[in-house]
Amino acid sequence: MNPICDFKDGLILYRGKDSRKLIGARTFAEMLVFMLSGETAEDVDPRCQMVDALLAAWIDHGEPPPSTQAVRAAASVGAPFIQSAISGFSMFGWDHAPVDNAAELLNSCHSVGDVIPMEDMLRAGLKIPGFGHPVHRNDPRAVRLLELAQRLGLSQQCCYLLGQMERSLISAGKPVSPNLAGVTAAIWLDMGFRRESVGVIALAGRAVGMAAHHSEVVRSGEKFIGTPP
């Protein structure tokens, strides 16, 4: 496989391809697939459409999430966007946007239907990463993405395993559905990407919403969010 990026005066190569021939000719989703897989992202590649959909699904979920609150609070004390976004992304964890944890759980289930790791977690009283949402009984983003993955022929072992886990949770008296993080992890793995790169979807998608929130606070002139009047 060609180096990720090579360059010399007047020339930049992405995976061996001249960047000048890619810029303006390939979408961001196509470049993402190309750079992470090393394969040429063709217009007909269904993974590109799926990546676009995943990025759109991650853009925002209002002001309540801790990541958004952190961005807005940082903006209110004059922090520029990059520092504000870093504050927001540091809020991602086991209970909020746990794409890495969900991917690790799915990865640990080596065969379809093997949900022993999940059952161990339930017995230990742990929350299952990638399942449940504080607002939605059925996360509408997750439902739509699973439908699209099925239509594009990208729903494979991990998406099936996600369904098996949901049925196990229902049988255990915990009727919760896969959320955006869980579905993102399953589709990402089913598309053939490595587990450790799944966070790029949450980061790249949510950065757009964070930019909107940061700009709104700056334009409003609101200061020191969270302090008493």
Secondary structure in CASP SS format (residue, H / E / C, confidence):
PFRMAT SS
TARGET T0000
AUTHOR 0000-0000-0000
METHOD secondary structure of the structure
MODEL  1
M C 1.00
N C 1.00
P C 1.00
I C 1.00
C E 1.00
D E 1.00
F E 1.00
K E 1.00
D C 1.00
G C 1.00
L E 1.00
I E 1.00
L E 1.00
Y E 1.00
R C 1.00
G C 1.00
K E 1.00
D E 1.00
S H 1.00
R H 1.00
K H 1.00
L H 1.00
I E 1.00
G C 1.00
A C 1.00
R E 1.00
T C 1.00
F H 1.00
A H 1.00
E H 1.00
M H 1.00
L H 1.00
V H 1.00
F H 1.00
M H 1.00
L H 1.00
S H 1.00
G C 1.00
E C 1.00
T C 1.00
A C 1.00
E C 1.00
D C 1.00
V C 1.00
D C 1.00
P H 1.00
R H 1.00
C H 1.00
Q H 1.00
M H 1.00
V H 1.00
D H 1.00
A H 1.00
L H 1.00
L H 1.00
A H 1.00
A H 1.00
W C 1.00
I C 1.00
D C 1.00
H C 1.00
G C 1.00
E C 1.00
P C 1.00
P C 1.00
P H 1.00
S H 1.00
T H 1.00
Q H 1.00
A H 1.00
V H 1.00
R H 1.00
A H 1.00
A H 1.00
A H 1.00
S H 1.00
V C 1.00
G C 1.00
A C 1.00
P C 1.00
F H 1.00
I H 1.00
Q H 1.00
S H 1.00
A H 1.00
I H 1.00
S H 1.00
G H 1.00
F H 1.00
S C 1.00
M C 1.00
F C 1.00
G E 1.00
W C 1.00
D C 1.00
H E 1.00
A C 1.00
P C 1.00
V H 1.00
D H 1.00
N H 1.00
A H 1.00
A H 1.00
E H 1.00
L H 1.00
L H 1.00
N H 1.00
S H 1.00
C C 1.00
H C 1.00
S C 1.00
V C 1.00
G C 1.00
D C 1.00
V C 1.00
I H 1.00
P H 1.00
M H 1.00
E H 1.00
D H 1.00
M H 1.00
L H 1.00
R H 1.00
A C 1.00
G C 1.00
L C 1.00
K C 1.00
I C 1.00
P C 1.00
G C 1.00
F E 1.00
G C 1.00
H C 1.00
P C 1.00
V C 1.00
H C 1.00
R C 1.00
N C 1.00
D C 1.00
P H 1.00
R H 1.00
A H 1.00
V H 1.00
R H 1.00
L H 1.00
L H 1.00
E H 1.00
L H 1.00
A H 1.00
Q H 1.00
R H 1.00
L C 1.00
G C 1.00
L C 1.00
S C 1.00
Q C 1.00
Q H 1.00
C H 1.00
C H 1.00
Y H 1.00
L H 1.00
L H 1.00
G H 1.00
Q H 1.00
M H 1.00
E H 1.00
R H 1.00
S H 1.00
L H 1.00
I H 1.00
S H 1.00
A C 1.00
G C 1.00
K C 1.00
P C 1.00
V C 1.00
S C 1.00
P E 1.00
N C 1.00
L H 1.00
A H 1.00
G H 1.00
V H 1.00
T H 1.00
A H 1.00
A H 1.00
I H 1.00
W H 1.00
L H 1.00
D H 1.00
M C 1.00
G C 1.00
F C 1.00
R C 1.00
R H 1.00
E H 1.00
S H 1.00
V C 1.00
G H 1.00
V H 1.00
I H 1.00
A H 1.00
L H 1.00
A H 1.00
G H 1.00
R H 1.00
A H 1.00
V H 1.00
G H 1.00
M H 1.00
A H 1.00
A H 1.00
H H 1.00
H H 1.00
S H 1.00
E H 1.00
V H 1.00
V H 1.00
R H 1.00
S H 1.00
G C 1.00
E C 1.00
K C 1.00
F C 1.00
I C 1.00
G C 1.00
T C 1.00
P C 1.00
P C 1.00
END
